[in-house]
């Protein structure tokens, strides 16, 4: 029962994410604003691969550091059990 709820919740969150990206793209296209910045992180275990524009890459780097710390903390906690 709980697993089914989490599966449905995950699918809904993915669909909401796609909808937000679509709405943001449409709003940007309709406003005539042509300058777009962005960035991203690909995490391979605790190691981040960061890409993007200056501002986007800086934000992605900060988020990658947070993810790395969380990964190490979760690994440490799981070994204590």
Order of alpha helices (4+ residues) and beta strands (2+ residues): alpha-beta-beta-alpha
